[in-house]
Amino acid sequence: MAVAASLGQIAKESDAYVFLRSGKRMASAGEIHKVLALGVRRLDWVELIVDGGEEEESVMERIEKLLCRK
């Protein structure tokens, strides 16, 4: 849950729309309970969608660091 909460925080701090897609399901990153409902596990592939906001690239970099940390 810590990753979902951190992801939600990043999304809420941004003006961009941030979504995660896993298979055919998609959830707003700012809604932690919906992100958790995706059922994503370690090493699962997810698609990150960031749209809008002047800091779009910065948001994507922050989320990539969070999701791909070793």
PyMOL Python script that loads the backbone (N, CA, C, O; Angstrom):
from pymol import cmd

cmd.read_pdbstr("""\
ATOM      1  N   MET A   1       0.817  -1.198   0.000  1.00  0.00           N
ATOM      2  CA  MET A   1       0.000   0.000   0.000  1.00  0.00           C
ATOM      3  C   MET A   1       0.860   1.262   0.000  1.00  0.00           C
ATOM      4  O   MET A   1       0.415   2.314  -0.459  1.00  0.00           O
ATOM      5  N   ALA A   2       2.078   1.166   0.507  1.00  0.00           N
ATOM      6  CA  ALA A   2       2.937   2.340   0.572  1.00  0.00           C
ATOM      7  C   ALA A   2       3.218   2.903  -0.813  1.00  0.00           C
ATOM      8  O   ALA A   2       3.269   4.121  -0.980  1.00  0.00           O
ATOM      9  N   VAL A   3       3.402   2.043  -1.806  1.00  0.00           N
ATOM     10  CA  VAL A   3       3.658   2.512  -3.162  1.00  0.00           C
ATOM     11  C   VAL A   3       2.413   3.211  -3.705  1.00  0.00           C
ATOM     12  O   VAL A   3       2.521   4.266  -4.330  1.00  0.00           O
ATOM     13  N   ALA A   4       1.240   2.636  -3.474  1.00  0.00           N
ATOM     14  CA  ALA A   4      -0.010   3.247  -3.949  1.00  0.00           C
ATOM     15  C   ALA A   4      -0.217   4.616  -3.307  1.00  0.00           C
ATOM     16  O   ALA A   4      -0.658   5.551  -3.974  1.00  0.00           O
ATOM     17  N   ALA A   5       0.094   4.739  -2.032  1.00  0.00           N
ATOM     18  CA  ALA A   5      -0.046   6.022  -1.344  1.00  0.00           C
ATOM     19  C   ALA A   5       0.942   7.052  -1.890  1.00  0.00           C
ATOM     20  O   ALA A   5       0.585   8.214  -2.087  1.00  0.00           O
ATOM     21  N   SER A   6       2.172   6.632  -2.133  1.00  0.00           N
ATOM     22  CA  SER A   6       3.177   7.537  -2.701  1.00  0.00           C
ATOM     23  C   SER A   6       2.794   7.957  -4.108  1.00  0.00           C
ATOM     24  O   SER A   6       2.968   9.117  -4.483  1.00  0.00           O
ATOM     25  N   LEU A   7       2.279   7.029  -4.879  1.00  0.00           N
ATOM     26  CA  LEU A   7       1.814   7.327  -6.230  1.00  0.00           C
ATOM     27  C   LEU A   7       0.668   8.343  -6.187  1.00  0.00           C
ATOM     28  O   LEU A   7       0.635   9.286  -6.978  1.00  0.00           O
ATOM     29  N   GLY A   8      -0.251   8.145  -5.275  1.00  0.00           N
ATOM     30  CA  GLY A   8      -1.369   9.076  -5.112  1.00  0.00           C
ATOM     31  C   GLY A   8      -0.899  10.465  -4.733  1.00  0.00           C
ATOM     32  O   GLY A   8      -1.439  11.463  -5.211  1.00  0.00           O
ATOM     33  N   GLN A   9       0.100  10.531  -3.881  1.00  0.00           N
ATOM     34  CA  GLN A   9       0.642  11.827  -3.461  1.00  0.00           C
ATOM     35  C   GLN A   9       1.271  12.564  -4.632  1.00  0.00           C
ATOM     36  O   GLN A   9       1.062  13.766  -4.800  1.00  0.00           O
ATOM     37  N   ILE A  10       2.036  11.851  -5.437  1.00  0.00           N
ATOM     38  CA  ILE A  10       2.658  12.461  -6.617  1.00  0.00           C
ATOM     39  C   ILE A  10       1.569  12.983  -7.557  1.00  0.00           C
ATOM     40  O   ILE A  10       1.666  14.097  -8.071  1.00  0.00           O
ATOM     41  N   ALA A  11       0.546  12.178  -7.773  1.00  0.00           N
ATOM     42  CA  ALA A  11      -0.548  12.567  -8.676  1.00  0.00           C
ATOM     43  C   ALA A  11      -1.281  13.797  -8.162  1.00  0.00           C
ATOM     44  O   ALA A  11      -1.621  14.687  -8.941  1.00  0.00           O
ATOM     45  N   LYS A  12      -1.523  13.851  -6.868  1.00  0.00           N
ATOM     46  CA  LYS A  12      -2.260  14.976  -6.287  1.00  0.00           C
ATOM     47  C   LYS A  12      -1.453  16.271  -6.291  1.00  0.00           C
ATOM     48  O   LYS A  12      -2.028  17.359  -6.328  1.00  0.00           O
ATOM     49  N   GLU A  13      -0.137  16.162  -6.254  1.00  0.00           N
ATOM     50  CA  GLU A  13       0.726  17.345  -6.266  1.00  0.00           C
ATOM     51  C   GLU A  13       0.856  17.945  -7.663  1.00  0.00           C
ATOM     52  O   GLU A  13       1.379  19.048  -7.824  1.00  0.00           O
ATOM     53  N   SER A  14       0.388  17.228  -8.656  1.00  0.00           N
ATOM     54  CA  SER A  14       0.544  17.630 -10.042  1.00  0.00           C
ATOM     55  C   SER A  14      -0.766  18.173 -10.612  1.00  0.00           C
ATOM     56  O   SER A  14      -1.850  17.849 -10.127  1.00  0.00           O
ATOM     57  N   ASP A  15      -0.649  19.000 -11.647  1.00  0.00           N
ATOM     58  CA  ASP A  15      -1.823  19.471 -12.372  1.00  0.00           C
ATOM     59  C   ASP A  15      -2.221  18.493 -13.480  1.00  0.00           C
ATOM     60  O   ASP A  15      -3.269  18.649 -14.106  1.00  0.00           O
ATOM     61  N   ALA A  16      -1.386  17.495 -13.717  1.00  0.00           N
ATOM     62  CA  ALA A  16      -1.629  16.530 -14.796  1.00  0.00           C
ATOM     63  C   ALA A  16      -2.618  15.454 -14.353  1.00  0.00           C
ATOM     64  O   ALA A  16      -2.803  15.206 -13.161  1.00  0.00           O
ATOM     65  N   TYR A  17      -3.241  14.828 -15.335  1.00  0.00           N
ATOM     66  CA  TYR A  17      -4.070  13.649 -15.084  1.00  0.00           C
ATOM     67  C   TYR A  17      -3.141  12.447 -15.128  1.00  0.00           C
ATOM     68  O   TYR A  17      -2.396  12.269 -16.092  1.00  0.00           O
ATOM     69  N   VAL A  18      -3.182  11.619 -14.087  1.00  0.00           N
ATOM     70  CA  VAL A  18      -2.281  10.484 -13.984  1.00  0.00           C
ATOM     71  C   VAL A  18      -3.110   9.212 -13.804  1.00  0.00           C
ATOM     72  O   VAL A  18      -3.923   9.113 -12.885  1.00  0.00           O
ATOM     73  N   PHE A  19      -2.892   8.242 -14.694  1.00  0.00           N
ATOM     74  CA  PHE A  19      -3.626   6.983 -14.652  1.00  0.00           C
ATOM     75  C   PHE A  19      -2.673   5.813 -14.772  1.00  0.00           C
ATOM     76  O   PHE A  19      -1.593   5.931 -15.351  1.00  0.00           O
ATOM     77  N   LEU A  20      -3.082   4.681 -14.220  1.00  0.00           N
ATOM     78  CA  LEU A  20      -2.380   3.415 -14.387  1.00  0.00           C
ATOM     79  C   LEU A  20      -3.313   2.456 -15.107  1.00  0.00           C
ATOM     80  O   LEU A  20      -4.505   2.397 -14.808  1.00  0.00           O
ATOM     81  N   ARG A  21      -2.766   1.706 -16.055  1.00  0.00           N
ATOM     82  CA  ARG A  21      -3.562   0.697 -16.747  1.00  0.00           C
ATOM     83  C   ARG A  21      -2.874  -0.648 -16.574  1.00  0.00           C
ATOM     84  O   ARG A  21      -1.670  -0.782 -16.792  1.00  0.00           O
ATOM     85  N   SER A  22      -3.652  -1.628 -16.184  1.00  0.00           N
ATOM     86  CA  SER A  22      -3.175  -2.998 -16.052  1.00  0.00           C
ATOM     87  C   SER A  22      -4.157  -3.882 -16.798  1.00  0.00           C
ATOM     88  O   SER A  22      -5.301  -4.048 -16.372  1.00  0.00           O
ATOM     89  N   GLY A  23      -3.716  -4.443 -17.900  1.00  0.00           N
ATOM     90  CA  GLY A  23      -4.634  -5.221 -18.739  1.00  0.00           C
ATOM     91  C   GLY A  23      -5.702  -4.303 -19.303  1.00  0.00           C
ATOM     92  O   GLY A  23      -5.388  -3.287 -19.924  1.00  0.00           O
ATOM     93  N   LYS A  24      -6.953  -4.652 -19.092  1.00  0.00           N
ATOM     94  CA  LYS A  24      -8.067  -3.843 -19.595  1.00  0.00           C
ATOM     95  C   LYS A  24      -8.606  -2.879 -18.539  1.00  0.00           C
ATOM     96  O   LYS A  24      -9.545  -2.130 -18.808  1.00  0.00           O
ATOM     97  N   ARG A  25      -8.020  -2.892 -17.345  1.00  0.00           N
ATOM     98  CA  ARG A  25      -8.501  -2.044 -16.253  1.00  0.00           C
ATOM     99  C   ARG A  25      -7.618  -0.820 -16.095  1.00  0.00           C
ATOM    100  O   ARG A  25      -6.404  -0.888 -16.289  1.00  0.00           O
ATOM    101  N   MET A  26      -8.236   0.306 -15.741  1.00  0.00           N
ATOM    102  CA  MET A  26      -7.502   1.550 -15.576  1.00  0.00           C
ATOM    103  C   MET A  26      -8.012   2.257 -14.323  1.00  0.00           C
ATOM    104  O   MET A  26      -9.191   2.155 -13.982  1.00  0.00           O
ATOM    105  N   ALA A  27      -7.123   2.970 -13.645  1.00  0.00           N
ATOM    106  CA  ALA A  27      -7.484   3.700 -12.434  1.00  0.00           C
ATOM    107  C   ALA A  27      -6.720   5.012 -12.354  1.00  0.00           C
ATOM    108  O   ALA A  27      -5.570   5.107 -12.781  1.00  0.00           O
ATOM    109  N   SER A  28      -7.375   6.012 -11.803  1.00  0.00           N
ATOM    110  CA  SER A  28      -6.722   7.279 -11.530  1.00  0.00           C
ATOM    111  C   SER A  28      -5.723   7.070 -10.392  1.00  0.00           C
ATOM    112  O   SER A  28      -6.061   6.497  -9.357  1.00  0.00           O
ATOM    113  N   ALA A  29      -4.503   7.536 -10.591  1.00  0.00           N
ATOM    114  CA  ALA A  29      -3.460   7.346  -9.582  1.00  0.00           C
ATOM    115  C   ALA A  29      -3.776   8.068  -8.281  1.00  0.00           C
ATOM    116  O   ALA A  29      -3.253   7.702  -7.228  1.00  0.00           O
ATOM    117  N   GLY A  30      -4.618   9.082  -8.339  1.00  0.00           N
ATOM    118  CA  GLY A  30      -4.983   9.830  -7.147  1.00  0.00           C
ATOM    119  C   GLY A  30      -5.998   9.129  -6.266  1.00  0.00           C
ATOM    120  O   GLY A  30      -6.267   9.575  -5.150  1.00  0.00           O
ATOM    121  N   GLU A  31      -6.565   8.037  -6.757  1.00  0.00           N
ATOM    122  CA  GLU A  31      -7.566   7.276  -5.991  1.00  0.00           C
ATOM    123  C   GLU A  31      -6.939   5.953  -5.555  1.00  0.00           C
ATOM    124  O   GLU A  31      -6.990   4.955  -6.273  1.00  0.00           O
ATOM    125  N   ILE A  32      -6.354   5.972  -4.372  1.00  0.00           N
ATOM    126  CA  ILE A  32      -5.572   4.844  -3.877  1.00  0.00           C
ATOM    127  C   ILE A  32      -6.365   3.544  -3.883  1.00  0.00           C
ATOM    128  O   ILE A  32      -5.836   2.507  -4.282  1.00  0.00           O
ATOM    129  N   HIS A  33      -7.609   3.577  -3.453  1.00  0.00           N
ATOM    130  CA  HIS A  33      -8.403   2.343  -3.390  1.00  0.00           C
ATOM    131  C   HIS A  33      -8.608   1.744  -4.777  1.00  0.00           C
ATOM    132  O   HIS A  33      -8.679   0.522  -4.912  1.00  0.00           O
ATOM    133  N   LYS A  34      -8.703   2.575  -5.804  1.00  0.00           N
ATOM    134  CA  LYS A  34      -8.860   2.064  -7.173  1.00  0.00           C
ATOM    135  C   LYS A  34      -7.542   1.509  -7.707  1.00  0.00           C
ATOM    136  O   LYS A  34      -7.533   0.519  -8.439  1.00  0.00           O
ATOM    137  N   VAL A  35      -6.435   2.145  -7.343  1.00  0.00           N
ATOM    138  CA  VAL A  35      -5.125   1.622  -7.733  1.00  0.00           C
ATOM    139  C   VAL A  35      -4.916   0.246  -7.096  1.00  0.00           C
ATOM    140  O   VAL A  35      -4.456  -0.681  -7.762  1.00  0.00           O
ATOM    141  N   LEU A  36      -5.247   0.112  -5.829  1.00  0.00           N
ATOM    142  CA  LEU A  36      -5.117  -1.172  -5.153  1.00  0.00           C
ATOM    143  C   LEU A  36      -6.025  -2.231  -5.770  1.00  0.00           C
ATOM    144  O   LEU A  36      -5.660  -3.405  -5.835  1.00  0.00           O
ATOM    145  N   ALA A  37      -7.208  -1.818  -6.222  1.00  0.00           N
ATOM    146  CA  ALA A  37      -8.156  -2.746  -6.834  1.00  0.00           C
ATOM    147  C   ALA A  37      -7.649  -3.305  -8.159  1.00  0.00           C
ATOM    148  O   ALA A  37      -8.150  -4.330  -8.622  1.00  0.00           O
ATOM    149  N   LEU A  38      -6.663  -2.652  -8.779  1.00  0.00           N
ATOM    150  CA  LEU A  38      -6.083  -3.193 -10.009  1.00  0.00           C
ATOM    151  C   LEU A  38      -5.377  -4.524  -9.747  1.00  0.00           C
ATOM    152  O   LEU A  38      -5.224  -5.344 -10.652  1.00  0.00           O
ATOM    153  N   GLY A  39      -4.953  -4.727  -8.509  1.00  0.00           N
ATOM    154  CA  GLY A  39      -4.307  -5.984  -8.142  1.00  0.00           C
ATOM    155  C   GLY A  39      -2.914  -6.162  -8.717  1.00  0.00           C
ATOM    156  O   GLY A  39      -2.472  -7.290  -8.933  1.00  0.00           O
ATOM    157  N   VAL A  40      -2.225  -5.070  -8.964  1.00  0.00           N
ATOM    158  CA  VAL A  40      -0.879  -5.133  -9.531  1.00  0.00           C
ATOM    159  C   VAL A  40       0.084  -5.655  -8.472  1.00  0.00           C
ATOM    160  O   VAL A  40       0.074  -5.221  -7.320  1.00  0.00           O
ATOM    161  N   ARG A  41       0.910  -6.593  -8.899  1.00  0.00           N
ATOM    162  CA  ARG A  41       1.906  -7.181  -8.010  1.00  0.00           C
ATOM    163  C   ARG A  41       3.298  -6.838  -8.524  1.00  0.00           C
ATOM    164  O   ARG A  41       3.461  -6.347  -9.641  1.00  0.00           O
ATOM    165  N   ARG A  42       4.270  -7.097  -7.712  1.00  0.00           N
ATOM    166  CA  ARG A  42       5.659  -6.861  -8.101  1.00  0.00           C
ATOM    167  C   ARG A  42       5.971  -7.599  -9.400  1.00  0.00           C
ATOM    168  O   ARG A  42       5.589  -8.756  -9.574  1.00  0.00           O
ATOM    169  N   LEU A  43       6.652  -6.933 -10.287  1.00  0.00           N
ATOM    170  CA  LEU A  43       7.067  -7.426 -11.597  1.00  0.00           C
ATOM    171  C   LEU A  43       5.936  -7.486 -12.626  1.00  0.00           C
ATOM    172  O   LEU A  43       6.164  -7.926 -13.752  1.00  0.00           O
ATOM    173  N   ASP A  44       4.737  -7.059 -12.271  1.00  0.00           N
ATOM    174  CA  ASP A  44       3.652  -6.943 -13.250  1.00  0.00           C
ATOM    175  C   ASP A  44       3.915  -5.729 -14.133  1.00  0.00           C
ATOM    176  O   ASP A  44       4.507  -4.748 -13.684  1.00  0.00           O
ATOM    177  N   TRP A  45       3.477  -5.794 -15.384  1.00  0.00           N
ATOM    178  CA  TRP A  45       3.584  -4.668 -16.301  1.00  0.00           C
ATOM    179  C   TRP A  45       2.378  -3.770 -16.141  1.00  0.00           C
ATOM    180  O   TRP A  45       1.243  -4.243 -16.092  1.00  0.00           O
ATOM    181  N   VAL A  46       2.623  -2.466 -16.059  1.00  0.00           N
ATOM    182  CA  VAL A  46       1.548  -1.478 -16.029  1.00  0.00           C
ATOM    183  C   VAL A  46       1.884  -0.380 -17.032  1.00  0.00           C
ATOM    184  O   VAL A  46       3.048  -0.116 -17.331  1.00  0.00           O
ATOM    185  N   GLU A  47       0.835   0.246 -17.537  1.00  0.00           N
ATOM    186  CA  GLU A  47       1.017   1.384 -18.424  1.00  0.00           C
ATOM    187  C   GLU A  47       0.744   2.643 -17.629  1.00  0.00           C
ATOM    188  O   GLU A  47      -0.280   2.746 -16.954  1.00  0.00           O
ATOM    189  N   LEU A  48       1.640   3.587 -17.704  1.00  0.00           N
ATOM    190  CA  LEU A  48       1.498   4.866 -17.029  1.00  0.00           C
ATOM    191  C   LEU A  48       1.038   5.899 -18.045  1.00  0.00           C
ATOM    192  O   LEU A  48       1.664   6.070 -19.091  1.00  0.00           O
ATOM    193  N   ILE A  49      -0.055   6.588 -17.737  1.00  0.00           N
ATOM    194  CA  ILE A  49      -0.598   7.611 -18.623  1.00  0.00           C
ATOM    195  C   ILE A  49      -0.601   8.925 -17.868  1.00  0.00           C
ATOM    196  O   ILE A  49      -1.259   9.056 -16.836  1.00  0.00           O
ATOM    197  N   VAL A  50       0.136   9.898 -18.386  1.00  0.00           N
ATOM    198  CA  VAL A  50       0.188  11.238 -17.792  1.00  0.00           C
ATOM    199  C   VAL A  50      -0.192  12.220 -18.887  1.00  0.00           C
ATOM    200  O   VAL A  50       0.427  12.256 -19.951  1.00  0.00           O
ATOM    201  N   ASP A  51      -1.218  13.015 -18.613  1.00  0.00           N
ATOM    202  CA  ASP A  51      -1.702  13.936 -19.627  1.00  0.00           C
ATOM    203  C   ASP A  51      -1.932  15.311 -19.024  1.00  0.00           C
ATOM    204  O   ASP A  51      -2.599  15.450 -17.999  1.00  0.00           O
ATOM    205  N   GLY A  52      -1.371  16.324 -19.672  1.00  0.00           N
ATOM    206  CA  GLY A  52      -1.593  17.696 -19.251  1.00  0.00           C
ATOM    207  C   GLY A  52      -0.631  18.170 -18.191  1.00  0.00           C
ATOM    208  O   GLY A  52       0.183  17.410 -17.667  1.00  0.00           O
ATOM    209  N   GLY A  53      -0.746  19.420 -17.896  1.00  0.00           N
ATOM    210  CA  GLY A  53       0.144  20.013 -16.902  1.00  0.00           C
ATOM    211  C   GLY A  53       1.502  20.317 -17.503  1.00  0.00           C
ATOM    212  O   GLY A  53       1.996  19.580 -18.356  1.00  0.00           O
ATOM    213  N   GLU A  54       2.084  21.380 -17.061  1.00  0.00           N
ATOM    214  CA  GLU A  54       3.382  21.797 -17.585  1.00  0.00           C
ATOM    215  C   GLU A  54       4.511  20.879 -17.138  1.00  0.00           C
ATOM    216  O   GLU A  54       5.562  20.825 -17.776  1.00  0.00           O
ATOM    217  N   GLU A  55       4.299  20.169 -16.058  1.00  0.00           N
ATOM    218  CA  GLU A  55       5.362  19.340 -15.495  1.00  0.00           C
ATOM    219  C   GLU A  55       5.182  17.868 -15.848  1.00  0.00           C
ATOM    220  O   GLU A  55       5.643  17.000 -15.107  1.00  0.00           O
ATOM    221  N   GLU A  56       4.533  17.576 -16.944  1.00  0.00           N
ATOM    222  CA  GLU A  56       4.217  16.202 -17.353  1.00  0.00           C
ATOM    223  C   GLU A  56       5.435  15.275 -17.299  1.00  0.00           C
ATOM    224  O   GLU A  56       5.364  14.185 -16.731  1.00  0.00           O
ATOM    225  N   GLU A  57       6.532  15.703 -17.881  1.00  0.00           N
ATOM    226  CA  GLU A  57       7.738  14.870 -17.907  1.00  0.00           C
ATOM    227  C   GLU A  57       8.301  14.656 -16.505  1.00  0.00           C
ATOM    228  O   GLU A  57       8.759  13.560 -16.183  1.00  0.00           O
ATOM    229  N   SER A  58       8.273  15.683 -15.678  1.00  0.00           N
ATOM    230  CA  SER A  58       8.757  15.578 -14.307  1.00  0.00           C
ATOM    231  C   SER A  58       7.921  14.577 -13.507  1.00  0.00           C
ATOM    232  O   SER A  58       8.464  13.786 -12.736  1.00  0.00           O
ATOM    233  N   VAL A  59       6.615  14.615 -13.691  1.00  0.00           N
ATOM    234  CA  VAL A  59       5.718  13.685 -12.998  1.00  0.00           C
ATOM    235  C   VAL A  59       6.039  12.258 -13.428  1.00  0.00           C
ATOM    236  O   VAL A  59       6.132  11.361 -12.590  1.00  0.00           O
ATOM    237  N   MET A  60       6.208  12.046 -14.722  1.00  0.00           N
ATOM    238  CA  MET A  60       6.524  10.708 -15.221  1.00  0.00           C
ATOM    239  C   MET A  60       7.841  10.199 -14.642  1.00  0.00           C
ATOM    240  O   MET A  60       7.946   9.022 -14.294  1.00  0.00           O
ATOM    241  N   GLU A  61       8.838  11.061 -14.534  1.00  0.00           N
ATOM    242  CA  GLU A  61      10.132  10.666 -13.977  1.00  0.00           C
ATOM    243  C   GLU A  61       9.999  10.289 -12.504  1.00  0.00           C
ATOM    244  O   GLU A  61      10.575   9.295 -12.062  1.00  0.00           O
ATOM    245  N   ARG A  62       9.246  11.073 -11.747  1.00  0.00           N
ATOM    246  CA  ARG A  62       9.056  10.775 -10.315  1.00  0.00           C
ATOM    247  C   ARG A  62       8.352   9.435 -10.125  1.00  0.00           C
ATOM    248  O   ARG A  62       8.730   8.651  -9.254  1.00  0.00           O
ATOM    249  N   ILE A  63       7.336   9.174 -10.932  1.00  0.00           N
ATOM    250  CA  ILE A  63       6.592   7.922 -10.812  1.00  0.00           C
ATOM    251  C   ILE A  63       7.447   6.749 -11.270  1.00  0.00           C
ATOM    252  O   ILE A  63       7.413   5.679 -10.662  1.00  0.00           O
ATOM    253  N   GLU A  64       8.211   6.944 -12.335  1.00  0.00           N
ATOM    254  CA  GLU A  64       9.096   5.862 -12.793  1.00  0.00           C
ATOM    255  C   GLU A  64      10.095   5.485 -11.711  1.00  0.00           C
ATOM    256  O   GLU A  64      10.338   4.301 -11.482  1.00  0.00           O
ATOM    257  N   LYS A  65      10.674   6.472 -11.045  1.00  0.00           N
ATOM    258  CA  LYS A  65      11.609   6.191  -9.952  1.00  0.00           C
ATOM    259  C   LYS A  65      10.924   5.412  -8.836  1.00  0.00           C
ATOM    260  O   LYS A  65      11.504   4.482  -8.276  1.00  0.00           O
ATOM    261  N   LEU A  66       9.689   5.792  -8.513  1.00  0.00           N
ATOM    262  CA  LEU A  66       8.940   5.105  -7.462  1.00  0.00           C
ATOM    263  C   LEU A  66       8.651   3.662  -7.845  1.00  0.00           C
ATOM    264  O   LEU A  66       8.860   2.756  -7.039  1.00  0.00           O
ATOM    265  N   LEU A  67       8.173   3.436  -9.066  1.00  0.00           N
ATOM    266  CA  LEU A  67       7.748   2.101  -9.484  1.00  0.00           C
ATOM    267  C   LEU A  67       8.902   1.181  -9.860  1.00  0.00           C
ATOM    268  O   LEU A  67       8.776  -0.040  -9.777  1.00  0.00           O
ATOM    269  N   CYS A  68      10.018   1.757 -10.271  1.00  0.00           N
ATOM    270  CA  CYS A  68      11.132   0.928 -10.748  1.00  0.00           C
ATOM    271  C   CYS A  68      12.280   0.862  -9.767  1.00  0.00           C
ATOM    272  O   CYS A  68      13.359   0.383 -10.116  1.00  0.00           O
ATOM    273  N   ARG A  69      12.079   1.325  -8.563  1.00  0.00           N
ATOM    274  CA  ARG A  69      13.175   1.288  -7.582  1.00  0.00           C
ATOM    275  C   ARG A  69      13.554  -0.149  -7.288  1.00  0.00           C
ATOM    276  O   ARG A  69      12.734  -1.064  -7.362  1.00  0.00           O
ATOM    277  N   LYS A  70      14.808  -0.316  -6.957  1.00  0.00           N
ATOM    278  CA  LYS A  70      15.336  -1.672  -6.725  1.00  0.00           C
ATOM    279  C   LYS A  70      15.566  -1.924  -5.274  1.00  0.00           C
ATOM    280  O   LYS A  70      16.007  -3.011  -4.898  1.00  0.00           O
TER     281      LYS A  70
END
""", "prot")
cmd.dss("prot")
cmd.show_as("cartoon", "prot")
cmd.util.cbc("prot")
cmd.orient("prot")
